[in-house]
Amino acid sequence: MNAGGRIEPSTVFICWQRVTALSNSLPAIYRATSRVINRV
């Protein structure tokens, strides 16, 4: 955030990219977690 309190479009884009990447990796994380739980 800059001093003016205005959100830069680039900051919003970076945050959106991170959220998109996280949501894309969630199924893989879920599968890996369920595999570990099934092993125990």
Contacts in CASP RR format, 6 or more apart in sequence:
PFRMAT RR
TARGET T0000
AUTHOR 0000-0000-0000
METHOD contacts of the structure
MODEL  1
MNAGGRIEPSTVFICWQRVTALSNSLPAIYRATSRVINRV
1 7 0 8 1.000
1 11 0 8 1.000
2 8 0 8 1.000
END
